[in-house]
Each structure stands twice: as structure tokens, then as C-alpha cells.
């Protein structure tokens, strides 16, 4: 009788644990990818602004300083997967 209760409980808990690891792995990979893409886009923006400031006249240099502030963007945050029995 005990085995009839223990076996389904073990199967249920191990199944939930197996699904959670994949979700968390996807979350980590997505977060890394977003962070890398954000860094690349900011680097490209700063490179373009510095090129404008280097080769332009005084008006272009002033506008390049204003554009440099727009290169800063907030990192997109992904909500981490929920962990628990009843998700």
C-alpha cells in the first residue's frame, strides 16, 4: 500500500524537476544573449558618435555629445521561470 503512494509521488516530483531545469537553462541563455546584443549595440552607437565628433565641424561635435546620451539604453529584463510544485 505504501508503494502505491510513494511511486506516483516520486514520478510527479522528478517530472517537475526535469522541466524546471530546461526552463532555467533557456532563461540563462536568453539573458546572456540579450546582454551581449545590448553591449554590441551600445558599442556601435558610441563608435558612430565618436566618428561624427572626430570628423565633423563644431555643430556636429555639439550634436554628437547630445547623441552620446541616447546610446545608453536600459537592459531588457526577462522574468525568471517560476520554481515550485504548482506553477
Secondary structure, 3 states (H helix, E strand, C coil): CHHHHHHHHHHHHHHHHHHHHHHHHHHHHHHHHHHHHHHHHHHHHHHHHHHHHHHCCHHHHHHHHHHHHHCCCCCCCCCCCCCCCCC
